[in-house]
Amino acid sequence: MDKTGIASLIAGIVLLILGGYGVWVFLPDVIAFLKGVIGILGILIGIFLVIFGAILIKD
């Protein structure tokens, strides 16, 4: 393994630990964010299904 691989591995481990700590500290905010993302995904999927249905009805 070369120096770049070792540096990437160490940086990845450090970022993984810091990210896990950040999620643990801000857990209520993370849960609220995930709920928002689920809502936005639902809206986008609904829009695409409406467009897809309209295209199928035209044919």
CHARMM-style PDB file with segment names, atoms N, HN, CA, C and O in Angstrom:
ATOM      1  N   MET     1       0.855  -1.183   0.000  1.00  0.00      PROA
ATOM      2  CA  MET     1       0.000   0.000   0.000  1.00  0.00      PROA
ATOM      3  C   MET     1       0.895   1.238   0.000  1.00  0.00      PROA
ATOM      4  O   MET     1       1.878   1.305   0.738  1.00  0.00      PROA
ATOM      5  N   ASP     2       0.555   2.186  -0.809  1.00  0.00      PROA
ATOM      6  HN  ASP     2      -0.244   2.132  -1.408  1.00  0.00      PROA
ATOM      7  CA  ASP     2       1.365   3.389  -0.894  1.00  0.00      PROA
ATOM      8  C   ASP     2       0.895   4.450   0.102  1.00  0.00      PROA
ATOM      9  O   ASP     2      -0.074   4.251   0.834  1.00  0.00      PROA
ATOM     10  N   LYS     3       1.594   5.564   0.110  1.00  0.00      PROA
ATOM     11  HN  LYS     3       2.381   5.725  -0.485  1.00  0.00      PROA
ATOM     12  CA  LYS     3       1.294   6.626   1.075  1.00  0.00      PROA
ATOM     13  C   LYS     3      -0.099   7.215   0.859  1.00  0.00      PROA
ATOM     14  O   LYS     3      -0.783   7.562   1.822  1.00  0.00      PROA
ATOM     15  N   THR     4      -0.516   7.327  -0.384  1.00  0.00      PROA
ATOM     16  HN  THR     4       0.039   7.045  -1.167  1.00  0.00      PROA
ATOM     17  CA  THR     4      -1.834   7.892  -0.668  1.00  0.00      PROA
ATOM     18  C   THR     4      -2.939   7.000  -0.130  1.00  0.00      PROA
ATOM     19  O   THR     4      -3.927   7.492   0.415  1.00  0.00      PROA
ATOM     20  N   GLY     5      -2.778   5.689  -0.279  1.00  0.00      PROA
ATOM     21  HN  GLY     5      -1.976   5.290  -0.721  1.00  0.00      PROA
ATOM     22  CA  GLY     5      -3.769   4.749   0.237  1.00  0.00      PROA
ATOM     23  C   GLY     5      -3.877   4.808   1.751  1.00  0.00      PROA
ATOM     24  O   GLY     5      -4.977   4.773   2.303  1.00  0.00      PROA
ATOM     25  N   ILE     6      -2.743   4.898   2.416  1.00  0.00      PROA
ATOM     26  HN  ILE     6      -1.850   4.926   1.967  1.00  0.00      PROA
ATOM     27  CA  ILE     6      -2.739   4.976   3.877  1.00  0.00      PROA
ATOM     28  C   ILE     6      -3.379   6.293   4.331  1.00  0.00      PROA
ATOM     29  O   ILE     6      -4.167   6.312   5.276  1.00  0.00      PROA
ATOM     30  N   ALA     7      -3.033   7.392   3.651  1.00  0.00      PROA
ATOM     31  HN  ALA     7      -2.392   7.376   2.883  1.00  0.00      PROA
ATOM     32  CA  ALA     7      -3.610   8.689   4.011  1.00  0.00      PROA
ATOM     33  C   ALA     7      -5.125   8.680   3.787  1.00  0.00      PROA
ATOM     34  O   ALA     7      -5.873   9.207   4.610  1.00  0.00      PROA
ATOM     35  N   SER     8      -5.576   8.091   2.693  1.00  0.00      PROA
ATOM     36  HN  SER     8      -4.967   7.662   2.025  1.00  0.00      PROA
ATOM     37  CA  SER     8      -7.008   8.013   2.430  1.00  0.00      PROA
ATOM     38  C   SER     8      -7.712   7.158   3.467  1.00  0.00      PROA
ATOM     39  O   SER     8      -8.809   7.498   3.910  1.00  0.00      PROA
ATOM     40  N   LEU     9      -7.100   6.064   3.856  1.00  0.00      PROA
ATOM     41  HN  LEU     9      -6.208   5.788   3.496  1.00  0.00      PROA
ATOM     42  CA  LEU     9      -7.686   5.186   4.869  1.00  0.00      PROA
ATOM     43  C   LEU     9      -7.813   5.900   6.206  1.00  0.00      PROA
ATOM     44  O   LEU     9      -8.857   5.822   6.854  1.00  0.00      PROA
ATOM     45  N   ILE    10      -6.771   6.588   6.618  1.00  0.00      PROA
ATOM     46  HN  ILE    10      -5.923   6.652   6.091  1.00  0.00      PROA
ATOM     47  CA  ILE    10      -6.797   7.311   7.896  1.00  0.00      PROA
ATOM     48  C   ILE    10      -7.817   8.448   7.847  1.00  0.00      PROA
ATOM     49  O   ILE    10      -8.581   8.641   8.792  1.00  0.00      PROA
ATOM     50  N   ALA    11      -7.829   9.203   6.741  1.00  0.00      PROA
ATOM     51  HN  ALA    11      -7.208   9.046   5.973  1.00  0.00      PROA
ATOM     52  CA  ALA    11      -8.793  10.299   6.609  1.00  0.00      PROA
ATOM     53  C   ALA    11     -10.219   9.751   6.619  1.00  0.00      PROA
ATOM     54  O   ALA    11     -11.104  10.348   7.232  1.00  0.00      PROA
ATOM     55  N   GLY    12     -10.451   8.632   5.952  1.00  0.00      PROA
ATOM     56  HN  GLY    12      -9.732   8.147   5.454  1.00  0.00      PROA
ATOM     57  CA  GLY    12     -11.781   8.032   5.937  1.00  0.00      PROA
ATOM     58  C   GLY    12     -12.230   7.597   7.316  1.00  0.00      PROA
ATOM     59  O   GLY    12     -13.384   7.805   7.690  1.00  0.00      PROA
ATOM     60  N   ILE    13     -11.329   6.997   8.076  1.00  0.00      PROA
ATOM     61  HN  ILE    13     -10.392   6.829   7.772  1.00  0.00      PROA
ATOM     62  CA  ILE    13     -11.663   6.554   9.437  1.00  0.00      PROA
ATOM     63  C   ILE    13     -11.979   7.762  10.320  1.00  0.00      PROA
ATOM     64  O   ILE    13     -12.943   7.739  11.085  1.00  0.00      PROA
ATOM     65  N   VAL    14     -11.164   8.817  10.211  1.00  0.00      PROA
ATOM     66  HN  VAL    14     -10.381   8.835   9.589  1.00  0.00      PROA
ATOM     67  CA  VAL    14     -11.397  10.025  11.014  1.00  0.00      PROA
ATOM     68  C   VAL    14     -12.742  10.658  10.660  1.00  0.00      PROA
ATOM     69  O   VAL    14     -13.498  11.048  11.550  1.00  0.00      PROA
ATOM     70  N   LEU    15     -13.046  10.762   9.361  1.00  0.00      PROA
ATOM     71  HN  LEU    15     -12.432  10.445   8.638  1.00  0.00      PROA
ATOM     72  CA  LEU    15     -14.321  11.350   8.946  1.00  0.00      PROA
ATOM     73  C   LEU    15     -15.496  10.475   9.363  1.00  0.00      PROA
ATOM     74  O   LEU    15     -16.555  10.993   9.718  1.00  0.00      PROA
ATOM     75  N   LEU    16     -15.325   9.168   9.325  1.00  0.00      PROA
ATOM     76  HN  LEU    16     -14.465   8.748   9.037  1.00  0.00      PROA
ATOM     77  CA  LEU    16     -16.379   8.262   9.771  1.00  0.00      PROA
ATOM     78  C   LEU    16     -16.668   8.450  11.257  1.00  0.00      PROA
ATOM     79  O   LEU    16     -17.830   8.473  11.664  1.00  0.00      PROA
ATOM     80  N   ILE    17     -15.633   8.582  12.060  1.00  0.00      PROA
ATOM     81  HN  ILE    17     -14.689   8.563  11.729  1.00  0.00      PROA
ATOM     82  CA  ILE    17     -15.806   8.792  13.502  1.00  0.00      PROA
ATOM     83  C   ILE    17     -16.461  10.154  13.769  1.00  0.00      PROA
ATOM     84  O   ILE    17     -17.382  10.250  14.580  1.00  0.00      PROA
ATOM     85  N   LEU    18     -15.985  11.205  13.088  1.00  0.00      PROA
ATOM     86  HN  LEU    18     -15.237  11.126  12.429  1.00  0.00      PROA
ATOM     87  CA  LEU    18     -16.558  12.533  13.288  1.00  0.00      PROA
ATOM     88  C   LEU    18     -18.014  12.585  12.817  1.00  0.00      PROA
ATOM     89  O   LEU    18     -18.851  13.215  13.464  1.00  0.00      PROA
ATOM     90  N   GLY    19     -18.319  11.929  11.700  1.00  0.00      PROA
ATOM     91  HN  GLY    19     -17.639  11.417  11.175  1.00  0.00      PROA
ATOM     92  CA  GLY    19     -19.693  11.896  11.211  1.00  0.00      PROA
ATOM     93  C   GLY    19     -20.614  11.152  12.158  1.00  0.00      PROA
ATOM     94  O   GLY    19     -21.735  11.593  12.410  1.00  0.00      PROA
ATOM     95  N   GLY    20     -20.154  10.029  12.684  1.00  0.00      PROA
ATOM     96  HN  GLY    20     -19.243   9.670  12.480  1.00  0.00      PROA
ATOM     97  CA  GLY    20     -20.950   9.281  13.655  1.00  0.00      PROA
ATOM     98  C   GLY    20     -21.202  10.089  14.915  1.00  0.00      PROA
ATOM     99  O   GLY    20     -22.306  10.069  15.459  1.00  0.00      PROA
ATOM    100  N   TYR    21     -20.187  10.798  15.380  1.00  0.00      PROA
ATOM    101  HN  TYR    21     -19.290  10.815  14.938  1.00  0.00      PROA
ATOM    102  CA  TYR    21     -20.348  11.653  16.559  1.00  0.00      PROA
ATOM    103  C   TYR    21     -21.336  12.784  16.275  1.00  0.00      PROA
ATOM    104  O   TYR    21     -22.174  13.112  17.115  1.00  0.00      PROA
ATOM    105  N   GLY    22     -21.228  13.382  15.070  1.00  0.00      PROA
ATOM    106  HN  GLY    22     -20.548  13.116  14.387  1.00  0.00      PROA
ATOM    107  CA  GLY    22     -22.147  14.455  14.707  1.00  0.00      PROA
ATOM    108  C   GLY    22     -23.591  13.984  14.646  1.00  0.00      PROA
ATOM    109  O   GLY    22     -24.499  14.691  15.084  1.00  0.00      PROA
ATOM    110  N   VAL    23     -23.803  12.786  14.102  1.00  0.00      PROA
ATOM    111  HN  VAL    23     -23.066  12.212  13.747  1.00  0.00      PROA
ATOM    112  CA  VAL    23     -25.157  12.235  14.048  1.00  0.00      PROA
ATOM    113  C   VAL    23     -25.667  11.970  15.456  1.00  0.00      PROA
ATOM    114  O   VAL    23     -26.834  12.225  15.751  1.00  0.00      PROA
ATOM    115  N   TRP    24     -24.808  11.463  16.323  1.00  0.00      PROA
ATOM    116  HN  TRP    24     -23.860  11.256  16.083  1.00  0.00      PROA
ATOM    117  CA  TRP    24     -25.218  11.160  17.704  1.00  0.00      PROA
ATOM    118  C   TRP    24     -25.589  12.438  18.464  1.00  0.00      PROA
ATOM    119  O   TRP    24     -26.577  12.460  19.198  1.00  0.00      PROA
ATOM    120  N   VAL    25     -24.796  13.501  18.286  1.00  0.00      PROA
ATOM    121  HN  VAL    25     -23.993  13.483  17.690  1.00  0.00      PROA
ATOM    122  CA  VAL    25     -25.036  14.747  19.011  1.00  0.00      PROA
ATOM    123  C   VAL    25     -26.299  15.432  18.505  1.00  0.00      PROA
ATOM    124  O   VAL    25     -27.080  15.958  19.298  1.00  0.00      PROA
ATOM    125  N   PHE    26     -26.505  15.429  17.190  1.00  0.00      PROA
ATOM    126  HN  PHE    26     -25.870  15.002  16.546  1.00  0.00      PROA
ATOM    127  CA  PHE    26     -27.641  16.137  16.591  1.00  0.00      PROA
ATOM    128  C   PHE    26     -28.727  15.167  16.137  1.00  0.00      PROA
ATOM    129  O   PHE    26     -29.337  15.376  15.089  1.00  0.00      PROA
ATOM    130  N   LEU    27     -28.976  14.117  16.901  1.00  0.00      PROA
ATOM    131  HN  LEU    27     -28.480  13.947  17.753  1.00  0.00      PROA
ATOM    132  CA  LEU    27     -29.916  13.075  16.499  1.00  0.00      PROA
ATOM    133  C   LEU    27     -31.325  13.600  16.224  1.00  0.00      PROA
ATOM    134  O   LEU    27     -31.912  13.195  15.221  1.00  0.00      PROA
ATOM    135  N   PRO    28     -31.904  14.476  17.050  1.00  0.00      PROA
ATOM    136  CA  PRO    28     -33.246  14.975  16.716  1.00  0.00      PROA
ATOM    137  C   PRO    28     -33.287  15.731  15.380  1.00  0.00      PROA
ATOM    138  O   PRO    28     -34.256  15.618  14.628  1.00  0.00      PROA
ATOM    139  N   ASP    29     -32.233  16.498  15.092  1.00  0.00      PROA
ATOM    140  HN  ASP    29     -31.446  16.589  15.703  1.00  0.00      PROA
ATOM    141  CA  ASP    29     -32.169  17.211  13.822  1.00  0.00      PROA
ATOM    142  C   ASP    29     -32.012  16.253  12.652  1.00  0.00      PROA
ATOM    143  O   ASP    29     -32.584  16.466  11.582  1.00  0.00      PROA
ATOM    144  N   VAL    30     -31.244  15.208  12.859  1.00  0.00      PROA
ATOM    145  HN  VAL    30     -30.780  15.035  13.728  1.00  0.00      PROA
ATOM    146  CA  VAL    30     -31.057  14.202  11.808  1.00  0.00      PROA
ATOM    147  C   VAL    30     -32.381  13.520  11.502  1.00  0.00      PROA
ATOM    148  O   VAL    30     -32.704  13.292  10.336  1.00  0.00      PROA
ATOM    149  N   ILE    31     -33.147  13.192  12.530  1.00  0.00      PROA
ATOM    150  HN  ILE    31     -32.884  13.376  13.477  1.00  0.00      PROA
ATOM    151  CA  ILE    31     -34.443  12.544  12.331  1.00  0.00      PROA
ATOM    152  C   ILE    31     -35.391  13.488  11.600  1.00  0.00      PROA
ATOM    153  O   ILE    31     -36.113  13.060  10.700  1.00  0.00      PROA
ATOM    154  N   ALA    32     -35.399  14.750  11.971  1.00  0.00      PROA
ATOM    155  HN  ALA    32     -34.812  15.098  12.703  1.00  0.00      PROA
ATOM    156  CA  ALA    32     -36.256  15.726  11.284  1.00  0.00      PROA
ATOM    157  C   ALA    32     -35.840  15.870   9.823  1.00  0.00      PROA
ATOM    158  O   ALA    32     -36.695  15.968   8.943  1.00  0.00      PROA
ATOM    159  N   PHE    33     -34.545  15.882   9.561  1.00  0.00      PROA
ATOM    160  HN  PHE    33     -33.851  15.802  10.276  1.00  0.00      PROA
ATOM    161  CA  PHE    33     -34.046  15.974   8.187  1.00  0.00      PROA
ATOM    162  C   PHE    33     -34.490  14.766   7.375  1.00  0.00      PROA
ATOM    163  O   PHE    33     -34.925  14.912   6.233  1.00  0.00      PROA
ATOM    164  N   LEU    34     -34.384  13.576   7.951  1.00  0.00      PROA
ATOM    165  HN  LEU    34     -34.031  13.457   8.879  1.00  0.00      PROA
ATOM    166  CA  LEU    34     -34.790  12.367   7.232  1.00  0.00      PROA
ATOM    167  C   LEU    34     -36.286  12.357   6.947  1.00  0.00      PROA
ATOM    168  O   LEU    34     -36.714  11.896   5.889  1.00  0.00      PROA
ATOM    169  N   LYS    35     -37.082  12.862   7.879  1.00  0.00      PROA
ATOM    170  HN  LYS    35     -36.735  13.237   8.739  1.00  0.00      PROA
ATOM    171  CA  LYS    35     -38.520  12.967   7.635  1.00  0.00      PROA
ATOM    172  C   LYS    35     -38.789  13.931   6.486  1.00  0.00      PROA
ATOM    173  O   LYS    35     -39.653  13.669   5.649  1.00  0.00      PROA
ATOM    174  N   GLY    36     -38.073  15.024   6.436  1.00  0.00      PROA
ATOM    175  HN  GLY    36     -37.371  15.237   7.115  1.00  0.00      PROA
ATOM    176  CA  GLY    36     -38.229  15.972   5.338  1.00  0.00      PROA
ATOM    177  C   GLY    36     -37.831  15.372   4.003  1.00  0.00      PROA
ATOM    178  O   GLY    36     -38.504  15.583   2.994  1.00  0.00      PROA
ATOM    179  N   VAL    37     -36.733  14.620   3.997  1.00  0.00      PROA
ATOM    180  HN  VAL    37     -36.186  14.448   4.816  1.00  0.00      PROA
ATOM    181  CA  VAL    37     -36.279  13.977   2.765  1.00  0.00      PROA
ATOM    182  C   VAL    37     -37.317  12.969   2.275  1.00  0.00      PROA
ATOM    183  O   VAL    37     -37.580  12.881   1.076  1.00  0.00      PROA
ATOM    184  N   ILE    38     -37.905  12.213   3.194  1.00  0.00      PROA
ATOM    185  HN  ILE    38     -37.692  12.284   4.168  1.00  0.00      PROA
ATOM    186  CA  ILE    38     -38.938  11.247   2.812  1.00  0.00      PROA
ATOM    187  C   ILE    38     -40.135  11.983   2.205  1.00  0.00      PROA
ATOM    188  O   ILE    38     -40.697  11.523   1.210  1.00  0.00      PROA
ATOM    189  N   GLY    39     -40.526  13.097   2.776  1.00  0.00      PROA
ATOM    190  HN  GLY    39     -40.070  13.471   3.584  1.00  0.00      PROA
ATOM    191  CA  GLY    39     -41.629  13.884   2.235  1.00  0.00      PROA
ATOM    192  C   GLY    39     -41.323  14.424   0.847  1.00  0.00      PROA
ATOM    193  O   GLY    39     -42.168  14.361  -0.047  1.00  0.00      PROA
ATOM    194  N   ILE    40     -40.128  14.951   0.664  1.00  0.00      PROA
ATOM    195  HN  ILE    40     -39.442  15.002   1.390  1.00  0.00      PROA
ATOM    196  CA  ILE    40     -39.736  15.487  -0.643  1.00  0.00      PROA
ATOM    197  C   ILE    40     -39.692  14.374  -1.682  1.00  0.00      PROA
ATOM    198  O   ILE    40     -40.137  14.568  -2.813  1.00  0.00      PROA
ATOM    199  N   LEU    41     -39.162  13.210  -1.312  1.00  0.00      PROA
ATOM    200  HN  LEU    41     -38.801  13.053  -0.393  1.00  0.00      PROA
ATOM    201  CA  LEU    41     -39.138  12.082  -2.239  1.00  0.00      PROA
ATOM    202  C   LEU    41     -40.554  11.660  -2.626  1.00  0.00      PROA
ATOM    203  O   LEU    41     -40.816  11.334  -3.783  1.00  0.00      PROA
ATOM    204  N   GLY    42     -41.456  11.668  -1.659  1.00  0.00      PROA
ATOM    205  HN  GLY    42     -41.243  11.933  -0.718  1.00  0.00      PROA
ATOM    206  CA  GLY    42     -42.847  11.336  -1.959  1.00  0.00      PROA
ATOM    207  C   GLY    42     -43.451  12.296  -2.959  1.00  0.00      PROA
ATOM    208  O   GLY    42     -44.163  11.881  -3.873  1.00  0.00      PROA
ATOM    209  N   ILE    43     -43.172  13.581  -2.790  1.00  0.00      PROA
ATOM    210  HN  ILE    43     -42.594  13.918  -2.047  1.00  0.00      PROA
ATOM    211  CA  ILE    43     -43.682  14.592  -3.721  1.00  0.00      PROA
ATOM    212  C   ILE    43     -43.094  14.379  -5.115  1.00  0.00      PROA
ATOM    213  O   ILE    43     -43.823  14.414  -6.107  1.00  0.00      PROA
ATOM    214  N   LEU    44     -41.780  14.159  -5.198  1.00  0.00      PROA
ATOM    215  HN  LEU    44     -41.188  14.130  -4.392  1.00  0.00      PROA
ATOM    216  CA  LEU    44     -41.143  13.971  -6.501  1.00  0.00      PROA
ATOM    217  C   LEU    44     -41.654  12.716  -7.203  1.00  0.00      PROA
ATOM    218  O   LEU    44     -41.918  12.741  -8.405  1.00  0.00      PROA
ATOM    219  N   ILE    45     -41.794  11.622  -6.461  1.00  0.00      PROA
ATOM    220  HN  ILE    45     -41.579  11.602  -5.484  1.00  0.00      PROA
ATOM    221  CA  ILE    45     -42.309  10.392  -7.062  1.00  0.00      PROA
ATOM    222  C   ILE    45     -43.743  10.609  -7.544  1.00  0.00      PROA
ATOM    223  O   ILE    45     -44.110  10.130  -8.617  1.00  0.00      PROA
ATOM    224  N   GLY    46     -44.548  11.318  -6.774  1.00  0.00      PROA
ATOM    225  HN  GLY    46     -44.249  11.707  -5.903  1.00  0.00      PROA
ATOM    226  CA  GLY    46     -45.913  11.627  -7.185  1.00  0.00      PROA
ATOM    227  C   GLY    46     -45.951  12.453  -8.465  1.00  0.00      PROA
ATOM    228  O   GLY    46     -46.758  12.181  -9.353  1.00  0.00      PROA
ATOM    229  N   ILE    47     -45.091  13.455  -8.568  1.00  0.00      PROA
ATOM    230  HN  ILE    47     -44.435  13.677  -7.846  1.00  0.00      PROA
ATOM    231  CA  ILE    47     -45.034  14.290  -9.775  1.00  0.00      PROA
ATOM    232  C   ILE    47     -44.655  13.444 -10.984  1.00  0.00      PROA
ATOM    233  O   ILE    47     -45.273  13.561 -12.042  1.00  0.00      PROA
ATOM    234  N   PHE    48     -43.643  12.591 -10.832  1.00  0.00      PROA
ATOM    235  HN  PHE    48     -43.141  12.496  -9.972  1.00  0.00      PROA
ATOM    236  CA  PHE    48     -43.221  11.749 -11.948  1.00  0.00      PROA
ATOM    237  C   PHE    48     -44.310  10.764 -12.353  1.00  0.00      PROA
ATOM    238  O   PHE    48     -44.482  10.490 -13.541  1.00  0.00      PROA
ATOM    239  N   LEU    49     -45.044  10.229 -11.387  1.00  0.00      PROA
ATOM    240  HN  LEU    49     -44.903  10.451 -10.422  1.00  0.00      PROA
ATOM    241  CA  LEU    49     -46.130   9.313 -11.717  1.00  0.00      PROA
ATOM    242  C   LEU    49     -47.265  10.030 -12.444  1.00  0.00      PROA
ATOM    243  O   LEU    49     -47.870   9.466 -13.355  1.00  0.00      PROA
ATOM    244  N   VAL    50     -47.556  11.265 -12.048  1.00  0.00      PROA
ATOM    245  HN  VAL    50     -47.065  11.724 -11.308  1.00  0.00      PROA
ATOM    246  CA  VAL    50     -48.586  12.038 -12.746  1.00  0.00      PROA
ATOM    247  C   VAL    50     -48.156  12.300 -14.188  1.00  0.00      PROA
ATOM    248  O   VAL    50     -48.949  12.137 -15.115  1.00  0.00      PROA
ATOM    249  N   ILE    51     -46.911  12.704 -14.373  1.00  0.00      PROA
ATOM    250  HN  ILE    51     -46.266  12.837 -13.620  1.00  0.00      PROA
ATOM    251  CA  ILE    51     -46.405  12.954 -15.728  1.00  0.00      PROA
ATOM    252  C   ILE    51     -46.425  11.666 -16.549  1.00  0.00      PROA
ATOM    253  O   ILE    51     -46.846  11.678 -17.706  1.00  0.00      PROA
ATOM    254  N   PHE    52     -45.979  10.562 -15.966  1.00  0.00      PROA
ATOM    255  HN  PHE    52     -45.638  10.552 -15.026  1.00  0.00      PROA
ATOM    256  CA  PHE    52     -45.962   9.270 -16.657  1.00  0.00      PROA
ATOM    257  C   PHE    52     -47.380   8.846 -17.027  1.00  0.00      PROA
ATOM    258  O   PHE    52     -47.615   8.364 -18.135  1.00  0.00      PROA
ATOM    259  N   GLY    53     -48.321   9.023 -16.108  1.00  0.00      PROA
ATOM    260  HN  GLY    53     -48.130   9.414 -15.208  1.00  0.00      PROA
ATOM    261  CA  GLY    53     -49.706   8.679 -16.384  1.00  0.00      PROA
ATOM    262  C   GLY    53     -50.289   9.543 -17.497  1.00  0.00      PROA
ATOM    263  O   GLY    53     -51.027   9.047 -18.348  1.00  0.00      PROA
ATOM    264  N   ALA    54     -49.961  10.833 -17.491  1.00  0.00      PROA
ATOM    265  HN  ALA    54     -49.361  11.235 -16.799  1.00  0.00      PROA
ATOM    266  CA  ALA    54     -50.457  11.720 -18.533  1.00  0.00      PROA
ATOM    267  C   ALA    54     -49.900  11.322 -19.896  1.00  0.00      PROA
ATOM    268  O   ALA    54     -50.611  11.378 -20.899  1.00  0.00      PROA
ATOM    269  N   ILE    55     -48.649  10.925 -19.933  1.00  0.00      PROA
ATOM    270  HN  ILE    55     -48.072  10.879 -19.118  1.00  0.00      PROA
ATOM    271  CA  ILE    55     -48.052  10.484 -21.197  1.00  0.00      PROA
ATOM    272  C   ILE    55     -48.716   9.197 -21.680  1.00  0.00      PROA
ATOM    273  O   ILE    55     -48.965   9.043 -22.876  1.00  0.00      PROA
ATOM    274  N   LEU    56     -49.003   8.284 -20.777  1.00  0.00      PROA
ATOM    275  HN  LEU    56     -48.802   8.409 -19.806  1.00  0.00      PROA
ATOM    276  CA  LEU    56     -49.657   7.033 -21.170  1.00  0.00      PROA
ATOM    277  C   LEU    56     -51.080   7.271 -21.638  1.00  0.00      PROA
ATOM    278  O   LEU    56     -51.539   6.588 -22.553  1.00  0.00      PROA
ATOM    279  N   ILE    57     -51.790   8.210 -21.046  1.00  0.00      PROA
ATOM    280  HN  ILE    57     -51.417   8.765 -20.302  1.00  0.00      PROA
ATOM    281  CA  ILE    57     -53.163   8.496 -21.440  1.00  0.00      PROA
ATOM    282  C   ILE    57     -53.187   9.111 -22.840  1.00  0.00      PROA
ATOM    283  O   ILE    57     -54.103   8.841 -23.617  1.00  0.00      PROA
ATOM    284  N   LYS    58     -52.177   9.946 -23.174  1.00  0.00      PROA
ATOM    285  HN  LYS    58     -51.432  10.166 -22.543  1.00  0.00      PROA
ATOM    286  CA  LYS    58     -52.112  10.576 -24.495  1.00  0.00      PROA
ATOM    287  C   LYS    58     -52.011   9.540 -25.609  1.00  0.00      PROA
ATOM    288  O   LYS    58     -52.574   9.724 -26.687  1.00  0.00      PROA
ATOM    289  N   ASP    59     -51.299   8.464 -25.348  1.00  0.00      PROA
ATOM    290  HN  ASP    59     -50.841   8.314 -24.472  1.00  0.00      PROA
ATOM    291  CA  ASP    59     -51.072   7.452 -26.399  1.00  0.00      PROA
ATOM    292  C   ASP    59     -52.253   6.627 -26.618  1.00  0.00      PROA
ATOM    293  OT1 ASP    59     -52.234   5.733 -27.463  1.00  0.00      PROA
TER     294      ASP     59
END
